[in-house]
């Protein structure tokens, strides 16, 4: 399973089917080559992402 490195989401895909070196996260808008494949790390990233979103809305 692949996860977004910015928000930890599993909702990722290739934005251009012929360019398999870039990923796009449908949840946070991340586009890039780096991707996370460790579920435990993705959980930590997701918690930190949610925490930062809550803090930015204050």
Number of C-alpha atoms within 10 A of each C-alpha: 7 17 25 28 21 20 21 29 20 17 13 20 17 16 16 11 10 8 9 11 13 17 23 19 22 15 14 15 13 17 19 15 12 13 19 18 14 12 15 11 13 22 15 12 20 19 13 15 17 13 11 11 11 10 9 8 6 5
